[in-house]
Amino acid sequence: MSVQNQYTEDNIRSLDWKEHIRMRPGMYIGKLGDGSSPDDGIYILLKEVLDNSIDEFVMGAGKTIDVSVQSSKVTVRDYGRGIPLGKLIDVVSKMNTGGKYDTRAFKKAVGLNGVGTKAVNALSDFFRVESNRDGKTAYAEFKRGELDNQLIPEDSSRRRGTKVTFIPDLSIFKNFKFRNEYIARMLKNYVYLNPGLTIIFNNEKFHSKNGLKDLLEERIKDSAITYPIIHLKGEDIEVAITHSKTQYSEEYHSFVNGQNTTQGGTHLSSFREAFVKTIREFYGKNFDASDIRKSIVSAVSIKVMEPVFESQTKTKLGSTDMGGNLPSVRVYINDFLKNKLDNYLHRNSDVAEALQKKILQAEKERKELSGIRKLARERAKKASLHNKKLRDCRVHFGDLKNDKRLDTTLFITEGDSASGSITKSRDVNTQAVFSLRGKPLNSYGMSKKIVYENEEFNLLQAALNIEDSIEDLRYNNIVIATDADVDGMHIRLLLITFFLQFFPELIRAGHLYILQTPLFRVRNKKETIYCYSEPERISAIEKLKPKPEITRFKGLGEISPDEFGHFIGDDIRLDPVMLDEDKSIEELLSFYMGKNTPNRQSFIIDNLKVELDIVD
């Protein structure tokens, strides 16, 4: 037998808690990422710390949480009971240690203290936990999970509570950057789920009085709702429901025990089913489920005893039981809606009338589009999505586990040369490529009918699998990869318009990105530097003196597959497409894609002048 095939005691290793976390970080915090996506690991680190502070509020201890994010340093300070001083080190460095195993103290806790803070500790260059309680204070400091310094309990007049500070490990989270927009969204969700809680983030105050109703009011403008938001609450459930006038597909925000279950789960599927059943019974008509739920915007939150999630990051509920003496999740939600929603509609006839009108309108539009949709599906099949237009990834062929879904990416490219380079250099396991032919249509102001009639839009919709709901989205990251020239910028704008017009929830959920590729290559015989801006080019020239070779990339097709591998691998640079919550989608599209030519011309000239000033 060869040495390579031997299997002996020497092959067996026992890892301590921090080594295991550092070797397999994805098991604990999902994908790593650089902070450009809201589900990147650096935000999970923050969430794990916050969850413990939220649980203190839920238990009636501390109404305020202070959060500070300065560059790469994060600090979370609550005013709860404080970690018992004698167990301070164990709680953040000893696996399967915490106060939440005792369900008498934490019946419906957000997290389980046995893992979360340990993962943050192990994956941080610096981690400090301080506890103040019973007139005393103590702290412990760690470096990558190793205890580095500690203060034994001493007398103190500080307010009770826990303070955690950490800096993510740069060797694990490469080139990361915290984006305040993502953090603010996370914190807002916390206050919506916990009315009465105040979170202060970098001196900005977040507070909610009306729970999920406030969440929907922020997500959808008054002018875009079909009827006033229906807000229903029970002991272990809360829902908010309305229908949009402007968007086409379904939009849900789901939560379990305070966790934002972005991938849904048993509670969300139960809610969608129960909503359809209740509506059918109320109106006494067997409406098509897609007509009832078309354009729905809803939030649902439930509390479950000892929930079972499908991953450590708790993005999808797997539990089928509520726990205790309660029925199953499905039965519980169905009974709640059958009672509360039915009563609400009987008491609010104007809302019931508006909802019925919306359903009938959806039914009419569906029947009008049925023939077109059938032909569009047939065209999509004939186009051989998995051969020519779409180069799919192995995740969708059943070769890889579903836990890779968060890493799936679809690059939307222009032209054969660009798509060819990306196709040859991509990670075939998780990265797919969709090739555009020519410039997309300006879809501003058009109806959904155009999506089925336009070949490019029809095929793109089919590739993404978002015809009815983004719950079925095949790729977690949708990346627009176009040239950094006028034509490329135009195509980029047209694609963003398409998503804003027909699938804005994809952008709101943080799925759409712009790929940043280098503008210059500066190299000598020993080193090559890729530059993404003019200042970077100047800096590279100074570093590689004398007289390095400088190449200006005019298009993606000029970048060889070997080089492209650098730009879509571990060092990929993505700019997330984010919506300004202060402006409606209609306002955005009208300004950038409408007929307000003089205003837009002035805007371009003013901003072009700023860019020129910077370059000079």
Secondary structure, DSSP 4 states (H G I P E B T S, - for coil): --GGG---GGG-----HHHHHHH-THHHHS----SSSTTSHHHHHHHHHHHHHHHHHHTT--SEEEEEEETTEEEEEE-SS---GGGHHHHHHSTT-SSTT-TTT-TT-SS-TTTHHHHHHHTEEEEEEEEEETTEEEEEEEETTEEEEEEEEEE--SPSEEEEEEEE-TTTSTT----HHHHHHHHHHHHHHSTT-EEEETTEEEE-SSTHHHHHHHHS-GGGBSSPPEEEE-SSEEEEEEEBSS--SBEEEEEETTEE-TT-BHHHHHHHHHHHHHHHHHHTS---HHHHHTTEEEEEEE--SS--BSSTT--SB---B--TT--BHHHHHHHHHHHHHHHHHHH-HHHHHHHHHHHHHHHHHHHHHHHHHHHHHHHHHHTTTTTTTEE--GGGGTSS-GGGGGG-EEEEEESHHHHHHHHHHS-TTTEEEEEE-SPPP--TT--THHHHHSHHHHHHHHHHT-SSBGGG-S-SEEEEE--SSHHHHHHHHHHHHHHHHH-HHHHHTT-EEEEE--SEEEE-SS-EEEESSHHHHHHHHHHT-S--EEEE--SGGGS-HHHHHHHSSTT-EEEE----TTS-HHHHHHHHHSS-HHHHHHHHHHHHHHHHHHH-
